[in-house]
Amino acid sequence: MDKKRIVSTIICIVFLVVSVDNFFRDLTPLLFILNIIGLSCFSVLTYIDIKEILLNISK
């Protein structure tokens, strides 16, 4: 397994948790929209990283 990929996945998961935490705070509409965009970007990146890790394990 690629250690850089694992570290990247862990960092993305941490950012995802922080984004979810901020998502439920009292936000202005602009910050709310930016949080949704950030949350979706981190979700996609984390999904791609985890998918690549799982595909490399099965090889």
Backbone as XML, in Angstrom:
<?xml version="1.0"?>
<chain id="A" units="angstrom">
  <residue number="1" name="MET">
    <atom name="N" x="0.832" y="-1.191" z="0.000"/>
    <atom name="CA" x="0.000" y="0.000" z="0.000"/>
    <atom name="C" x="0.869" y="1.245" z="0.000"/>
  </residue>
  <residue number="2" name="ASP">
    <atom name="N" x="0.374" y="2.257" z="-0.587"/>
    <atom name="CA" x="1.092" y="3.519" z="-0.642"/>
    <atom name="C" x="0.801" y="4.317" z="0.629"/>
  </residue>
  <residue number="3" name="LYS">
    <atom name="N" x="1.855" y="4.603" z="1.398"/>
    <atom name="CA" x="1.660" y="5.300" z="2.673"/>
    <atom name="C" x="1.167" y="6.723" z="2.468"/>
  </residue>
  <residue number="4" name="LYS">
    <atom name="N" x="1.581" y="7.364" z="1.379"/>
    <atom name="CA" x="1.103" y="8.724" z="1.107"/>
    <atom name="C" x="-0.400" y="8.720" z="0.869"/>
  </residue>
  <residue number="5" name="ARG">
    <atom name="N" x="-0.899" y="7.701" z="0.211"/>
    <atom name="CA" x="-2.336" y="7.601" z="-0.068"/>
    <atom name="C" x="-3.112" y="7.425" z="1.239"/>
  </residue>
  <residue number="6" name="ILE">
    <atom name="N" x="-2.577" y="6.636" z="2.162"/>
    <atom name="CA" x="-3.251" y="6.420" z="3.443"/>
    <atom name="C" x="-3.282" y="7.705" z="4.256"/>
  </residue>
  <residue number="7" name="VAL">
    <atom name="N" x="-2.160" y="8.428" z="4.298"/>
    <atom name="CA" x="-2.103" y="9.696" z="5.028"/>
    <atom name="C" x="-3.064" y="10.701" z="4.405"/>
  </residue>
  <residue number="8" name="SER">
    <atom name="N" x="-3.116" y="10.736" z="3.084"/>
    <atom name="CA" x="-4.035" y="11.635" z="2.389"/>
    <atom name="C" x="-5.482" y="11.312" z="2.732"/>
  </residue>
  <residue number="9" name="THR">
    <atom name="N" x="-5.813" y="10.043" z="2.811"/>
    <atom name="CA" x="-7.173" y="9.641" z="3.161"/>
    <atom name="C" x="-7.517" y="10.052" z="4.582"/>
  </residue>
  <residue number="10" name="ILE">
    <atom name="N" x="-6.582" y="9.862" z="5.510"/>
    <atom name="CA" x="-6.821" y="10.246" z="6.903"/>
    <atom name="C" x="-7.036" y="11.753" z="7.013"/>
  </residue>
  <residue number="11" name="ILE">
    <atom name="N" x="-6.222" y="12.534" z="6.306"/>
    <atom name="CA" x="-6.373" y="13.990" z="6.337"/>
    <atom name="C" x="-7.716" y="14.401" z="5.747"/>
  </residue>
  <residue number="12" name="CYS">
    <atom name="N" x="-8.121" y="13.762" z="4.658"/>
    <atom name="CA" x="-9.424" y="14.077" z="4.052"/>
    <atom name="C" x="-10.567" y="13.739" z="5.000"/>
  </residue>
  <residue number="13" name="ILE">
    <atom name="N" x="-10.453" y="12.629" z="5.720"/>
    <atom name="CA" x="-11.502" y="12.251" z="6.668"/>
    <atom name="C" x="-11.593" y="13.267" z="7.799"/>
  </residue>
  <residue number="14" name="VAL">
    <atom name="N" x="-10.431" y="13.751" z="8.278"/>
    <atom name="CA" x="-10.433" y="14.772" z="9.334"/>
    <atom name="C" x="-11.105" y="16.044" z="8.835"/>
  </residue>
  <residue number="15" name="PHE">
    <atom name="N" x="-10.757" y="16.482" z="7.626"/>
    <atom name="CA" x="-11.398" y="17.669" z="7.069"/>
    <atom name="C" x="-12.894" y="17.443" z="6.870"/>
  </residue>
  <residue number="16" name="LEU">
    <atom name="N" x="-13.275" y="16.239" z="6.509"/>
    <atom name="CA" x="-14.689" y="15.924" z="6.332"/>
    <atom name="C" x="-15.440" y="16.040" z="7.655"/>
  </residue>
  <residue number="17" name="VAL">
    <atom name="N" x="-14.837" y="15.534" z="8.737"/>
    <atom name="CA" x="-15.471" y="15.624" z="10.057"/>
    <atom name="C" x="-15.613" y="17.083" z="10.485"/>
  </residue>
  <residue number="18" name="VAL">
    <atom name="N" x="-14.564" y="17.883" z="10.262"/>
    <atom name="CA" x="-14.625" y="19.307" z="10.609"/>
    <atom name="C" x="-15.680" y="20.017" z="9.768"/>
  </residue>
  <residue number="19" name="SER">
    <atom name="N" x="-15.775" y="19.676" z="8.492"/>
    <atom name="CA" x="-16.784" y="20.293" z="7.625"/>
    <atom name="C" x="-18.193" y="19.946" z="8.080"/>
  </residue>
  <residue number="20" name="VAL">
    <atom name="N" x="-18.408" y="18.701" z="8.475"/>
    <atom name="CA" x="-19.732" y="18.299" z="8.963"/>
    <atom name="C" x="-20.055" y="19.041" z="10.256"/>
  </residue>
  <residue number="21" name="ASP">
    <atom name="N" x="-19.051" y="19.191" z="11.133"/>
    <atom name="CA" x="-19.252" y="19.928" z="12.377"/>
    <atom name="C" x="-19.630" y="21.379" z="12.086"/>
  </residue>
  <residue number="22" name="ASN">
    <atom name="N" x="-18.924" y="22.014" z="11.163"/>
    <atom name="CA" x="-19.230" y="23.402" z="10.804"/>
    <atom name="C" x="-20.552" y="23.518" z="10.060"/>
  </residue>
  <residue number="23" name="PHE">
    <atom name="N" x="-20.933" y="22.451" z="9.371"/>
    <atom name="CA" x="-22.162" y="22.457" z="8.578"/>
    <atom name="C" x="-23.386" y="22.692" z="9.454"/>
  </residue>
  <residue number="24" name="PHE">
    <atom name="N" x="-23.357" y="22.196" z="10.682"/>
    <atom name="CA" x="-24.522" y="22.285" z="11.552"/>
    <atom name="C" x="-24.489" y="23.491" z="12.483"/>
  </residue>
  <residue number="25" name="ARG">
    <atom name="N" x="-23.517" y="24.366" z="12.324"/>
    <atom name="CA" x="-23.480" y="25.593" z="13.119"/>
    <atom name="C" x="-24.379" y="26.641" z="12.486"/>
  </residue>
  <residue number="26" name="ASP">
    <atom name="N" x="-24.590" y="27.723" z="13.245"/>
    <atom name="CA" x="-25.402" y="28.837" z="12.746"/>
    <atom name="C" x="-24.563" y="29.626" z="11.752"/>
  </residue>
  <residue number="27" name="LEU">
    <atom name="N" x="-24.880" y="29.515" z="10.466"/>
    <atom name="CA" x="-24.075" y="30.122" z="9.416"/>
    <atom name="C" x="-24.887" y="31.126" z="8.604"/>
  </residue>
  <residue number="28" name="THR">
    <atom name="N" x="-24.177" y="32.062" z="8.002"/>
    <atom name="CA" x="-24.814" y="32.958" z="7.041"/>
    <atom name="C" x="-25.061" y="32.161" z="5.758"/>
  </residue>
  <residue number="29" name="PRO">
    <atom name="N" x="-25.953" y="32.619" z="4.903"/>
    <atom name="CA" x="-26.232" y="31.854" z="3.668"/>
    <atom name="C" x="-24.997" y="31.622" z="2.795"/>
  </residue>
  <residue number="30" name="LEU">
    <atom name="N" x="-24.100" y="32.616" z="2.708"/>
    <atom name="CA" x="-22.899" y="32.440" z="1.889"/>
    <atom name="C" x="-21.993" y="31.358" z="2.469"/>
  </residue>
  <residue number="31" name="LEU">
    <atom name="N" x="-21.770" y="31.394" z="3.780"/>
    <atom name="CA" x="-20.940" y="30.364" z="4.408"/>
    <atom name="C" x="-21.598" y="28.996" z="4.315"/>
  </residue>
  <residue number="32" name="PHE">
    <atom name="N" x="-22.921" y="28.957" z="4.377"/>
    <atom name="CA" x="-23.642" y="27.696" z="4.244"/>
    <atom name="C" x="-23.407" y="27.086" z="2.868"/>
  </residue>
  <residue number="33" name="ILE">
    <atom name="N" x="-23.488" y="27.905" z="1.824"/>
    <atom name="CA" x="-23.258" y="27.422" z="0.456"/>
    <atom name="C" x="-21.810" y="26.974" z="0.283"/>
  </residue>
  <residue number="34" name="LEU">
    <atom name="N" x="-20.865" y="27.757" z="0.808"/>
    <atom name="CA" x="-19.455" y="27.373" z="0.713"/>
    <atom name="C" x="-19.179" y="26.085" z="1.475"/>
  </residue>
  <residue number="35" name="ASN">
    <atom name="N" x="-19.848" y="25.896" z="2.609"/>
    <atom name="CA" x="-19.679" y="24.665" z="3.376"/>
    <atom name="C" x="-20.210" y="23.462" z="2.613"/>
  </residue>
  <residue number="36" name="ILE">
    <atom name="N" x="-21.325" y="23.620" z="1.917"/>
    <atom name="CA" x="-21.872" y="22.519" z="1.115"/>
    <atom name="C" x="-20.895" y="22.156" z="-0.005"/>
  </residue>
  <residue number="37" name="ILE">
    <atom name="N" x="-20.323" y="23.168" z="-0.656"/>
    <atom name="CA" x="-19.353" y="22.910" z="-1.730"/>
    <atom name="C" x="-18.125" y="22.195" z="-1.173"/>
  </residue>
  <residue number="38" name="GLY">
    <atom name="N" x="-17.598" y="22.683" z="-0.056"/>
    <atom name="CA" x="-16.427" y="22.050" z="0.559"/>
    <atom name="C" x="-16.712" y="20.640" z="1.015"/>
  </residue>
  <residue number="39" name="LEU">
    <atom name="N" x="-17.882" y="20.433" z="1.598"/>
    <atom name="CA" x="-18.258" y="19.106" z="2.073"/>
    <atom name="C" x="-18.368" y="18.122" z="0.920"/>
  </residue>
  <residue number="40" name="SER">
    <atom name="N" x="-18.945" y="18.564" z="-0.188"/>
    <atom name="CA" x="-19.068" y="17.659" z="-1.332"/>
    <atom name="C" x="-17.706" y="17.372" z="-1.960"/>
  </residue>
  <residue number="41" name="CYS">
    <atom name="N" x="-16.817" y="18.365" z="-2.027"/>
    <atom name="CA" x="-15.470" y="18.138" z="-2.575"/>
    <atom name="C" x="-14.701" y="17.132" z="-1.733"/>
  </residue>
  <residue number="42" name="PHE">
    <atom name="N" x="-14.725" y="17.308" z="-0.400"/>
    <atom name="CA" x="-14.016" y="16.376" z="0.465"/>
    <atom name="C" x="-14.635" y="14.989" z="0.419"/>
  </residue>
  <residue number="43" name="SER">
    <atom name="N" x="-15.950" y="14.915" z="0.269"/>
    <atom name="CA" x="-16.595" y="13.604" z="0.160"/>
    <atom name="C" x="-16.125" y="12.870" z="-1.092"/>
  </residue>
  <residue number="44" name="VAL">
    <atom name="N" x="-16.050" y="13.576" z="-2.205"/>
    <atom name="CA" x="-15.609" y="12.963" z="-3.459"/>
    <atom name="C" x="-14.148" y="12.537" z="-3.363"/>
  </residue>
  <residue number="45" name="LEU">
    <atom name="N" x="-13.290" y="13.410" z="-2.821"/>
    <atom name="CA" x="-11.869" y="13.065" z="-2.693"/>
    <atom name="C" x="-11.665" y="11.869" z="-1.779"/>
  </residue>
  <residue number="46" name="THR">
    <atom name="N" x="-12.388" y="11.828" z="-0.664"/>
    <atom name="CA" x="-12.266" y="10.700" z="0.258"/>
    <atom name="C" x="-12.752" y="9.418" z="-0.398"/>
  </residue>
  <residue number="47" name="TYR">
    <atom name="N" x="-13.842" y="9.483" z="-1.145"/>
    <atom name="CA" x="-14.360" y="8.304" z="-1.843"/>
    <atom name="C" x="-13.340" y="7.775" z="-2.849"/>
  </residue>
  <residue number="48" name="ILE">
    <atom name="N" x="-12.717" y="8.676" z="-3.600"/>
    <atom name="CA" x="-11.724" y="8.263" z="-4.597"/>
    <atom name="C" x="-10.521" y="7.623" z="-3.917"/>
  </residue>
  <residue number="49" name="ASP">
    <atom name="N" x="-10.041" y="8.233" z="-2.821"/>
    <atom name="CA" x="-8.891" y="7.678" z="-2.109"/>
    <atom name="C" x="-9.194" y="6.295" z="-1.550"/>
  </residue>
  <residue number="50" name="ILE">
    <atom name="N" x="-10.337" y="6.146" z="-0.912"/>
    <atom name="CA" x="-10.686" y="4.852" z="-0.319"/>
    <atom name="C" x="-10.878" y="3.803" z="-1.408"/>
  </residue>
  <residue number="51" name="LYS">
    <atom name="N" x="-11.483" y="4.188" z="-2.528"/>
    <atom name="CA" x="-11.682" y="3.240" z="-3.629"/>
    <atom name="C" x="-10.339" y="2.761" z="-4.176"/>
  </residue>
  <residue number="52" name="GLU">
    <atom name="N" x="-9.384" y="3.680" z="-4.336"/>
    <atom name="CA" x="-8.070" y="3.284" z="-4.850"/>
    <atom name="C" x="-7.325" y="2.401" z="-3.856"/>
  </residue>
  <residue number="53" name="ILE">
    <atom name="N" x="-7.453" y="2.694" z="-2.560"/>
    <atom name="CA" x="-6.802" y="1.856" z="-1.551"/>
    <atom name="C" x="-7.389" y="0.450" z="-1.594"/>
  </residue>
  <residue number="54" name="LEU">
    <atom name="N" x="-8.714" y="0.346" z="-1.669"/>
    <atom name="CA" x="-9.346" y="-0.973" z="-1.692"/>
    <atom name="C" x="-9.014" y="-1.734" z="-2.967"/>
  </residue>
  <residue number="55" name="LEU">
    <atom name="N" x="-8.904" y="-1.051" z="-4.093"/>
    <atom name="CA" x="-8.543" y="-1.727" z="-5.337"/>
    <atom name="C" x="-7.099" y="-2.212" z="-5.300"/>
  </residue>
  <residue number="56" name="ASN">
    <atom name="N" x="-6.211" y="-1.450" z="-4.655"/>
    <atom name="CA" x="-4.812" y="-1.867" z="-4.558"/>
    <atom name="C" x="-4.633" y="-3.026" z="-3.593"/>
  </residue>
  <residue number="57" name="ILE">
    <atom name="N" x="-5.488" y="-3.138" z="-2.582"/>
    <atom name="CA" x="-5.396" y="-4.256" z="-1.644"/>
    <atom name="C" x="-5.758" y="-5.554" z="-2.354"/>
  </residue>
  <residue number="58" name="SER">
    <atom name="N" x="-6.755" y="-5.509" z="-3.213"/>
    <atom name="CA" x="-7.222" y="-6.731" z="-3.864"/>
    <atom name="C" x="-6.264" y="-7.238" z="-4.933"/>
  </residue>
  <residue number="59" name="LYS">
    <atom name="N" x="-5.295" y="-6.426" z="-5.351"/>
    <atom name="CA" x="-4.351" y="-6.863" z="-6.391"/>
    <atom name="C" x="-3.278" y="-7.752" z="-5.834"/>
  </residue>
</chain>
